[in-house]
Amino acid sequence: MSRQLKTTLLVIMSIALGCGFMHHLIPTEEMNFERLHIFLFNLCSGGTLLIYFTEDRKRLSKKGRLFFLLSICFALFSFLEWYVPTLIIPLFLATITEKVRIDHFGSIVPRDLFNIRESVSRKFHQASLLCLSMSLILSSPVILNSVYTHWFYLEKLKLDTFFLGFSFPLSLISMSVIYSLMQKHEMEFTVHIKETLFWTINLGVIVFFVFILARWFVPQVMIATTLFLAVALTLYLYYHQGIQVQQKAFLTSGILFLLITSITGIIYILVAFSDSYDPQRQLPLLRLHAFTALYGWNLSGLAVISRHGDFPLRLHSKKTIILHWFTVLVLCPAGYFYAPSAVLAVIFYIWLLHTLLFNYGPIDLRLVSAEDKVLKTE
């Protein structure tokens, strides 16, 4: 990855977190920075990195640069509530994403998703691109209905709620990296388990979103619990089958973030449907859930795919992982409520990003040796 792209990502992702604390300076009633907080991280940074990772070039391609520029425009226009261009831009973004997917996987129809011989890692990768393009395409009618036509009304189908769906492609590409770093020589039983986990995670999230829109309590709890178990089983497989490369500790840390996200999500569902539910009292839980999802789990995957051509490097450093956890679990949630903590959160987050994007620190030769042995046996 070029230094220019690394610097651009550092700036955009830092601004994204900063927008999450802008309510300390400008009241939300006057200007809501939540969309920029979500878009700049998920769509602009995450979507661009997904394109970059899929094309596997040293520099961002013309398609990647166009995606990045259009996504920035989409984020700004949505933030400013200029909705006419936001009806059109997602269609161009989806076209770029599909072009990249077809070029990489060689087929308009994603038949490989149903091919048992196709690796689960590649299935997650293609599903990530499909999810991104579908989310972009669906965003246009959602905006059209919410802002102009009002054909139908669902309480949970708000623009800001729907736009959170842009984080799901990042989860899938993170899963793709995790499954790609598991041992290839395995029992047939394990192959079927991984295949089941692929469909459980993908279909589970889609069904879960439908249940959220329908406000069905019991099905939400059941699907959320199923997804938690799927993540826990993924962690178990990765712990035992993950090859000893430098990314393993950092990706394991990312899965633990996802487990926390799953647990806080289940707790929030239980509380939200209780008689004593108070949105303000549960706000700390909701913010913890959001920060661990975006800046814990998703950032773990993005960090690895952004540096996939730079290894070996010291991404498994305990100091880096501790910095990550302290920033996401302590400073960010506290920063939402206290301005001084918000300043510290942004400073520590920039430090973390700089470490993840630019670090070429001392290499653990034991891990390099282990990685070489794995590659030679495959």
Secondary structure, DSSP 4 states (H G I P E B T S, - for coil): --HHHHHHHHHHHHHHHHHTTGGGTS-TTT---HHHHHHIIIIIIIIHHHHHHHHT-SS--HHHHHHHHHHHHHHHHHHHT-HHHHHHHHHHHHHHHHHHHHHHHS-SS-GGGG-TTS-HHHHHHHHHHHHHHHHHHHHHHHHIIIIII-----TT--HHHHHGGGGHHHHHHHHHHHHHTB-SS--HHHHHHHHHHHHHHHHHHHHHHHHHHHT-HHHHHHHHHHHHHHHHHHHHHHHHHB---TTHHHHHHHHHHHHHHHHHHHHHHHHHTSTT--TTTTHHHHHHHHHIIIIIIIHHHHHHHHTTTT-SS-TT-HHHHHHHHHIIIIIHHHHHH-HHHHHHHHHHHHHHHHHHHH------HHHHHHHHHHHHH-
